[in-house]
Amino acid sequence: MKPKLKRALILSAIAVTLLTIAGATWFLSPALTKALNWPKARANWEAKGESFDPHDFQPAAVTDSSNAALHPWLTTQLQATEYPDLESEILRGIPEDLVDKIFAYPYHDRETLPRELAQRFLDATANAPSVALATEISSRPNWQRLDHNTPFHNDWAVNQVARDLKHLWYAHSACHLILDNPEEAWRDAARIRTVRDWTKNGIGLTPHLLNVTTHTSLSNVWRTGIELDAWTDNQLLEIARSDGWETSARDRTLQALRGEVASSVATFQSIADNAKTRRMRVFIAAQQHALAQIIMPPISRYEALPANTPLIVLGNDLETTSNEHSKDIRARLTETLASAGRYVLTTYVPAVCEEVTQSRLTRVAAALTLYHRQHGHYPKSIDALTPDILPAPATDPMTNGSLLYRIEDDGSATIWSVGIDQTDDQGKGDDVVLTLSALQK
């Protein structure tokens, strides 16, 4: 054989071999990735006390029994290349006018829903085929672990599903609270947390369009008979000392049943501009109205409360709000409420540590209630609450290490402030009061 021909054949064989290896690697790469990820995933999940199931990594196909319950429309929509409109499907079977009425009530004001309307909504959802599917989806904590080389690769679609499911379960939980069904509301709250976990574990939530933060409408819970006064001293101590999540179903309900609001008017407007359905526009309009009311709340609403009723003032950082404007709002609120003899607990909640701060609020509320029960009055020094009842601020991540208070000369009002570091990594710390909730004694 001629040397040139021999060399050409050898080079051709090498080229074919390399191409074969490359093709096989490309074809098998998803399986290889899964195989390499499994040990790490197993270790991570088992460290959290979760069970490990290799099927969590399997594509969402007909052959995968864990996904068999997923309705065909969902798979079809998730494969779409354009922004899907799933809202009508998630709420399919529920009368649109009824959904509009429910969503027209801002989350922080859902306790004012008429009982009849709440019952109608629950009756309608009980027989809606999409709600049964939503229940199944919301109970699957491993959905975010599905491989992205599946029909679930479309982040916009997953976000849309997650958002609509959250809307559904928030409304569901509010109606259960109105009708004095706290255990059912807790089940809805667990579903909300599951859905929120999807968006916090690599499902690509688009921050500026779908950045929704949550706040507890504490008055919802207290209006349903879950008063701190009904709890034992041991329960109160447990709440005061805990992280606020692993104490009792009631405490977890407080933490998880939060009214969902957008982080700024600009965010609302951005979502509104891209709203695909009339129902979503109705919902956004109601939330915009609510945000305006919350930023400038009618003080008279709270002046009717008994003197020294503890009030919680929640806050969140708003990019569209200057620090000076925030301080002005805070000063106006605290000054007005203090002059009316109100006992006010204030906190300003950076979005990044929202749950940490909300946990702290629950502990402060429990500690104050316990102290008042034991002594017949509220403490005039924070030393009365730390460290025996309330963990020292320094042990709380993301706080700047201080609890501030003020006692009026006549003792008629006390201003508490849970100190939160109000400067983020970008040097911004724009906060504004968002919610006022009455904490009944």
Secondary structure, DSSP 8 states (H G I E B T S, - for coil): --HHHHHHHHHHHHHHHHHHHHHHHHHHHHHHHHHHHHHHHHHHHHHTT----GGGGS-SSTT-GGGTTS-HHHHHHHT-SS----HHHHTTTS-HHHHHHHHTS-GGGGGGS-HHHHHHHHHHHHT-HHHHHHHHHHT-TTGGGS-SSSGGG-HHHHHHHHHHHHHHHHHHHHHHHHTT-HHHHHHHHHHHHHHHHHHHTTS---HHHH-EEEEE-HHHHHHTT--GGGS-HHHHHHHHHS-SSSS-HHHHHHHH-EEEEES-HHHHHHHHHT--SHHHHHHHHHHHHHHHHHHS--THHHHTS-TT-EEEEEEEE-TTS-HHHHHHHHHHHHHHHHHTT-EEEEE-B-GGGHHHHHHHHHHHHHHHHHHHHHHSS--SSGGGTTTTTS--GGGSTTEEEEEEEEE-TTSS-EEEEEEE----TTS---EEEEEEEE---
